[in-house]
Structure formats: structure tokens, C-alpha cells
Amino acid sequence: MPDLFADKTPGPTPVAMAASIEQTVIPVSVDDGSRFELLCVYPAGAWRQLLYWLPAMGTPARHYLPLAEALAARGIAVAVHEWRGIGSSNRRAGRRDDWGYRELLAQDLPAAQAAVHMRWPQASCWLGGHSLGGQLGSMYASLDPSGHAGPGLAGLVLVASGAPYWRRFRWGGLIGMAYVLAPWLARLFGYLPGRRIGFGGNEARGVIADWARTGRTGRYAAAGMAQDFERQMAALSLPILALRLHDDWLGPKASLDWLLGKMPRASCSVDVITAQDLDNKVADHFGWMKTPQVVATHIASWLAARDATSAAHDGTAG
């Protein structure tokens, strides 16, 4: 996905934090030598809800700090993941350094989740994601064989997300061609030169191969993983909030419907954010990130309602 932010400074972008909000960085190390940092923003004092956030393809974690700050101001702690090869990661995609969904789902995310749980064992953890982050979050949640709430997760939050299946897009034929050309280009260069072509970051060949396979077939799989993600996602029984941006051609309704249709047992709430909600700014795939207050309000309100329902069910309300 294109990087619409001009700042290229390494590490977190400074943000003005309210007195009631705190922030920290949690380093994560993976057994294969991969290292990265989680950017965490949380309310001062007591809190109970934590949203673990997965960025869009090629988007550094620091670009979600405005969203994290807006959520923390509404009582929700946020830990922003860093994808392998992006931002604070010590890896960079190249001919000699490759990885795919398997490393992201079976190595990086479990290590990061363990680090967050060690730091805040009391937190009720929700998994959220933007674009590809929402897709990988759905896949990761399905890794729990019980089919309930993912591996220690309370539910999912999807923003501007949806399956990349070419038949679900207005210009599907052209998009389908991209799913053939992108892996070829990645093999030619040793990685997908996303910065050069204006799509995503510099992405590993394996990531592009896994992503393009879903784009061509409409089915989720990860090379090197034996799990049947289609079957496991169909067994998921957990709450999902999906926020669709009205003017988002990269995440149209048909694409989101295809993704949510893979999780028929989940309890889904779908809201559409329009230009009117964003002070007449275009409600598209990336624009909302610069003024994320509306998205933060939707997420915080939905989590508060889920929390109230849970408390009533457990007899702890009031």
C-alpha cells in the first residue's frame, strides 16, 4: 500500500501526549534473530482493555500513534505491532533475507503477544488491524483450535480491511493481473520494490507470494503452515467490529463481505464512515489515519458496549 506520510525519520514520530496518557516501547526478540519494537500508548492509572494493532502492508508502526493516542484518551490501551522488515525491525527484505506469512503469524506475533501479556497480564486483549493487518489478524485469531476468541484474544477490530480476492473489485481484471505480476517482480528483484512502484513497502518475496495467492484464489493459506485457515476461520466464534471507509476503493464492501463471510459464526458489527463523519474529507483507505478521532470513537464505544455486556453476563455490573 502507498505510504502517504512524508516523515521518514527512524523510530517513533514525536507526539504531544496528554497528561493522562503514558507511552512506552517494548522490545521483542524472536528465536530466529528477528527483533522489533512495540509502540505502546495507554491511560495513566487503572485500565482493562488493550487493543493490539496490526498495521497495513508497508506502513511503519509510528504512523498509528495518533490513533493510539486518541484511543488512550478514551480509556483504551494500544500496542502497535511492527511488521518484519518495516520501521524498527532489524530485518530488511532482500535476495538473502526472505519470509512469508508463516514467520509473521507463527513467530513474530506470538513473541509480541507474550511480551504484552508479561507486561500487562490483567489486560483484556483485542486484536485490531488496518487493511492487510485486519486479514492477518483474522488468520492469527483462527489459530486457536477451540474456535473461541483466538489465542488469548477477546475479539477483532477491522478498519479499512477486506479480502484481496480479485473478483470482489470493480476493476478486478486489472487487479488480478497485479497478483500475477507482483510475485514475478519480487522474484526478479529479490523483494517487491514497493517504495519504488508506490505500493506498500519493500516487501519480502514470501509475503507477496502468500498475499497474491489469496488475491488470485480468494482463499487464505500460508506457505510452510499446515493449518487449514479457511476451516479454522469458519469455526471462529468471537465478536468483530468492522469499520469500512465509504470512499475506499482498496477496501470496498464486496471485499469486506468476502472476508467476514469466512467467519459465519462470529458476531459482526459493521459501520461505515463517510466524508461527513470526517469533516467532509475523503473517507478513503489511508486518509483517516491523519484524523483518527472518529475511528477511535467508534472503537472505544464498541469496546465499552462489549465490556458492559460481559460484565452483565458475569454479574459484575454496577
C-alpha positions as CSV (number, residue, x, y, z in Angstrom):
1,M,0.0,0.0,0.0
2,P,1.3,3.5,-0.7
3,D,2.9,5.4,2.2
4,L,1.2,8.8,2.3
5,F,3.2,10.2,5.1
6,A,6.3,12.3,4.3
7,D,8.2,11.7,7.6
8,K,11.0,9.2,7.1
9,T,12.7,9.7,10.5
10,P,13.6,6.4,12.1
11,G,11.8,5.4,15.2
12,P,8.6,6.9,16.7
13,T,7.4,10.2,15.5
14,P,7.1,12.6,18.5
15,V,3.5,13.2,19.5
16,A,2.2,15.6,22.1
17,M,0.8,13.4,24.8
18,A,-1.9,14.4,27.2
19,A,-1.0,14.4,30.9
20,S,-3.4,11.5,31.5
21,I,-1.7,9.3,28.8
22,E,1.6,7.4,29.1
23,Q,3.7,5.7,26.5
24,T,6.5,3.1,26.4
25,V,8.4,0.9,24.0
26,I,8.6,-2.8,24.4
27,P,11.4,-4.6,22.6
28,V,10.6,-8.0,21.1
29,S,13.1,-10.7,20.2
30,V,12.2,-13.8,18.1
31,D,14.1,-17.1,18.1
32,D,15.4,-16.7,14.5
33,G,17.1,-13.4,15.4
34,S,14.3,-11.0,14.3
35,R,13.9,-8.0,16.6
36,F,11.4,-5.1,16.6
37,E,9.7,-2.7,18.9
38,L,6.1,-2.4,20.0
39,L,4.9,1.2,20.5
40,C,2.5,1.3,23.4
41,V,0.2,4.2,24.5
42,Y,-2.1,3.8,27.5
43,P,-4.2,5.7,30.0
44,A,-2.5,6.7,33.2
45,G,-4.0,4.9,36.2
46,A,-6.2,1.8,36.0
47,W,-7.4,0.4,32.7
48,R,-8.6,-3.0,31.5
49,Q,-9.0,-3.0,27.7
50,L,-5.9,-3.3,25.4
51,L,-6.1,-3.2,21.6
52,Y,-3.1,-4.9,19.9
53,W,-2.9,-3.2,16.5
54,L,-1.6,-4.6,13.2
55,P,-0.6,-2.0,10.5
56,A,-1.3,-2.1,6.8
57,M,1.2,-3.6,4.4
58,G,4.4,-1.5,4.4
59,T,3.2,1.0,7.0
60,P,5.5,1.7,10.0
61,A,4.0,1.4,13.4
62,R,4.8,5.1,14.2
63,H,2.1,6.2,11.8
64,Y,-0.6,4.8,14.1
65,L,0.5,6.8,17.1
66,P,-2.3,9.4,16.5
67,L,-4.9,6.6,16.6
68,A,-3.2,5.1,19.7
69,E,-3.3,8.5,21.5
70,A,-6.9,9.0,20.6
71,L,-7.9,5.6,21.9
72,A,-5.8,6.0,25.1
73,A,-7.6,9.3,25.7
74,R,-10.8,7.3,25.7
75,G,-9.6,4.7,28.2
76,I,-8.2,2.1,25.7
77,A,-4.6,1.0,25.9
78,V,-2.9,0.3,22.5
79,A,0.2,-1.7,21.5
80,V,1.2,-1.1,17.9
81,H,2.9,-4.0,16.1
82,E,5.9,-3.6,13.8
83,W,5.9,-5.8,10.7
84,R,9.1,-7.7,10.0
85,G,11.2,-5.6,7.5
86,I,9.5,-2.3,8.4
87,G,10.4,0.6,10.7
88,S,12.1,-0.6,13.9
89,S,12.6,-4.2,12.6
90,N,16.2,-5.3,12.3
91,R,15.4,-7.2,9.1
92,R,15.1,-5.9,5.5
93,A,13.7,-7.9,2.7
94,G,16.2,-8.9,0.0
95,R,17.5,-11.7,-2.0
96,R,19.3,-13.2,1.0
97,D,16.6,-12.4,3.5
98,D,13.1,-13.6,2.8
99,W,10.0,-14.6,4.9
100,G,6.2,-15.0,4.5
101,Y,3.0,-15.2,6.4
102,R,4.4,-18.2,8.4
103,E,7.1,-16.1,10.1
104,L,4.6,-13.2,10.8
105,L,1.9,-15.5,12.2
106,A,3.9,-18.3,13.9
107,Q,6.9,-16.4,15.1
108,D,6.6,-12.6,15.3
109,L,3.0,-12.3,16.6
110,P,3.3,-15.0,19.3
111,A,6.5,-13.4,20.6
112,A,5.0,-10.0,20.7
113,Q,1.8,-11.2,22.3
114,A,3.8,-12.9,25.0
115,A,5.7,-9.7,25.7
116,V,2.5,-7.7,26.1
117,H,0.9,-10.3,28.3
118,M,4.0,-10.3,30.5
119,R,3.9,-6.5,30.8
120,W,0.1,-6.3,31.4
121,P,-1.3,-9.7,32.4
122,Q,-4.5,-8.2,33.6
123,A,-5.5,-6.8,30.3
124,S,-8.4,-8.0,28.2
125,C,-6.7,-8.1,24.8
126,W,-8.4,-7.3,21.5
127,L,-6.7,-7.7,18.1
128,G,-7.2,-4.9,15.6
129,G,-5.8,-4.3,12.1
130,H,-5.8,-2.0,9.1
131,S,-6.0,-3.4,5.6
132,L,-3.7,-6.4,5.4
133,G,-3.3,-6.1,9.2
134,G,-7.0,-7.0,9.5
135,Q,-6.6,-10.0,7.3
136,L,-3.6,-11.4,9.1
137,G,-5.3,-10.6,12.4
138,S,-8.2,-12.8,11.3
139,M,-5.9,-15.6,10.3
140,Y,-4.0,-15.3,13.6
141,A,-7.2,-15.4,15.7
142,S,-8.1,-18.7,14.0
143,L,-5.0,-20.5,15.2
144,D,-6.8,-21.3,18.5
145,P,-8.3,-24.8,17.9
146,S,-11.2,-24.1,20.2
147,G,-12.6,-21.5,17.8
148,H,-13.2,-19.1,20.7
149,A,-11.7,-15.6,20.9
150,G,-8.4,-16.6,19.3
151,P,-5.1,-17.3,21.2
152,G,-6.0,-15.3,24.3
153,L,-7.9,-12.7,22.4
154,A,-11.3,-11.2,23.3
155,G,-12.3,-10.3,19.7
156,L,-11.3,-8.5,16.5
157,V,-11.4,-4.9,15.2
158,L,-11.0,-4.4,11.4
159,V,-10.6,-1.0,9.8
160,A,-10.5,-0.5,6.0
161,S,-9.9,-4.2,5.6
162,G,-11.2,-6.9,3.4
163,A,-10.0,-9.9,1.4
164,P,-8.0,-9.0,-1.7
165,Y,-9.8,-11.5,-4.0
166,W,-9.8,-10.0,-7.5
167,R,-13.4,-10.9,-8.2
168,R,-14.6,-8.6,-5.4
169,F,-13.3,-5.4,-7.0
170,R,-14.7,-3.1,-9.7
171,W,-11.5,-3.4,-11.8
172,G,-11.0,-7.0,-11.0
173,G,-9.3,-7.9,-14.2
174,L,-6.5,-5.4,-13.7
175,I,-6.1,-6.3,-10.1
176,G,-5.9,-10.0,-11.0
177,M,-3.0,-9.2,-13.3
178,A,-1.3,-7.4,-10.4
179,Y,-1.4,-10.7,-8.4
180,V,0.5,-12.4,-11.3
181,L,3.0,-9.6,-11.8
182,A,3.8,-8.8,-8.2
183,P,5.3,-12.2,-7.3
184,W,7.3,-12.2,-10.6
185,L,8.6,-8.7,-9.9
186,A,9.6,-9.8,-6.3
187,R,11.5,-12.8,-7.7
188,L,13.3,-10.6,-10.2
189,F,14.5,-8.1,-7.6
190,G,14.7,-10.5,-4.7
191,Y,11.9,-8.4,-3.0
192,L,9.0,-6.3,-4.1
193,P,10.3,-2.8,-4.5
194,G,7.2,-1.2,-3.1
195,R,8.8,2.1,-2.3
196,R,9.8,2.5,-6.0
197,I,6.5,1.5,-7.5
198,G,4.3,3.2,-5.0
199,F,2.7,0.1,-3.4
200,G,3.5,-1.0,0.1
201,G,7.0,-1.1,1.5
202,N,9.9,-3.1,0.2
203,E,8.2,-6.5,0.8
204,A,9.6,-10.0,1.1
205,R,9.0,-12.4,-1.7
206,G,7.2,-14.8,0.6
207,V,4.8,-12.2,1.9
208,I,4.0,-11.2,-1.7
209,A,3.5,-14.8,-2.7
210,D,1.1,-15.6,0.1
211,W,-0.8,-12.3,-0.4
212,A,-1.1,-12.7,-4.2
213,R,-2.3,-16.4,-3.8
214,T,-5.2,-15.1,-1.7
215,G,-5.8,-12.4,-4.3
216,R,-6.0,-15.0,-7.1
217,T,-8.0,-17.7,-5.3
218,G,-9.9,-15.9,-2.6
219,R,-8.6,-18.4,0.0
220,Y,-6.2,-17.9,2.9
221,A,-3.1,-20.0,3.3
222,A,0.4,-19.6,4.4
223,A,3.3,-21.4,2.8
224,G,5.0,-23.7,5.3
225,M,2.0,-23.9,7.6
226,A,-0.2,-27.0,7.6
227,Q,-3.2,-25.2,9.1
228,D,-6.4,-25.1,7.1
229,F,-7.2,-21.4,7.6
230,E,-10.4,-21.5,5.7
231,R,-11.8,-24.2,8.0
232,Q,-10.4,-22.6,11.2
233,M,-11.7,-19.1,10.3
234,A,-15.2,-20.7,9.7
235,A,-15.1,-22.1,13.2
236,L,-14.3,-18.7,14.9
237,S,-16.9,-17.6,17.4
238,L,-16.0,-14.2,18.6
239,P,-17.1,-10.5,18.4
240,I,-15.9,-8.5,15.4
241,L,-16.2,-4.8,14.7
242,A,-15.6,-3.9,11.0
243,L,-15.3,-0.2,10.0
244,R,-15.5,0.4,6.3
245,L,-14.4,3.8,4.7
246,H,-17.1,4.9,2.3
247,D,-14.7,6.1,-0.5
248,D,-12.2,3.3,-0.1
249,W,-11.6,1.6,-3.4
250,L,-8.9,-0.6,-1.9
251,G,-11.4,-1.9,0.7
252,P,-14.9,-1.9,-0.9
253,K,-18.0,-3.5,0.6
254,A,-17.7,-6.7,-1.5
255,S,-14.1,-7.2,-0.3
256,L,-15.1,-6.8,3.3
257,D,-18.1,-9.1,2.9
258,W,-15.9,-11.8,1.4
259,L,-13.6,-11.6,4.5
260,L,-16.4,-11.6,7.0
261,G,-18.2,-14.4,5.1
262,K,-15.3,-16.6,6.0
263,M,-16.3,-16.2,9.7
264,P,-20.0,-17.0,9.8
265,R,-20.1,-17.9,13.5
266,A,-18.6,-14.6,14.6
267,S,-20.8,-11.8,15.9
268,C,-20.1,-9.0,13.4
269,S,-20.9,-5.3,13.7
270,V,-20.3,-3.3,10.6
271,D,-20.2,0.5,10.5
272,V,-19.5,2.8,7.5
273,I,-17.5,6.0,8.0
274,T,-18.4,8.7,5.5
275,A,-16.8,12.0,4.4
276,Q,-19.4,13.8,6.5
277,D,-18.0,12.0,9.6
278,L,-14.5,13.2,8.7
279,D,-15.4,16.9,8.3
280,N,-16.0,16.5,4.6
281,K,-12.6,14.9,4.0
282,V,-12.5,11.9,1.7
283,A,-13.2,8.7,3.6
284,D,-10.5,6.5,2.0
285,H,-8.0,3.8,2.8
286,F,-5.3,6.0,4.4
287,G,-6.7,9.5,4.9
288,W,-8.5,8.6,8.1
289,M,-5.1,8.0,9.8
290,K,-4.3,11.7,9.9
291,T,-7.5,12.5,11.8
292,P,-8.4,9.2,13.5
293,Q,-10.7,10.6,16.2
294,V,-13.9,9.3,14.5
295,V,-12.4,5.8,14.1
296,A,-11.2,5.9,17.8
297,T,-14.7,6.9,19.0
298,H,-16.3,4.0,17.1
299,I,-13.8,1.5,18.5
300,A,-14.0,2.8,22.1
301,S,-17.8,2.9,22.1
302,W,-18.0,-0.7,20.7
303,L,-15.5,-2.0,23.3
304,A,-17.3,-0.2,26.1
305,A,-20.6,-1.9,25.0
306,R,-18.9,-5.3,24.8
307,D,-17.4,-4.7,28.2
308,A,-20.8,-3.8,29.7
309,T,-22.4,-6.9,28.1
310,S,-19.6,-9.1,29.5
311,A,-20.0,-7.5,33.0
312,A,-23.7,-8.0,33.0
313,H,-23.3,-11.6,31.9
314,D,-20.7,-12.2,34.7
315,G,-22.9,-10.5,37.2
316,T,-20.3,-7.8,37.9
317,A,-22.1,-4.8,36.5
318,G,-22.5,-1.8,38.9
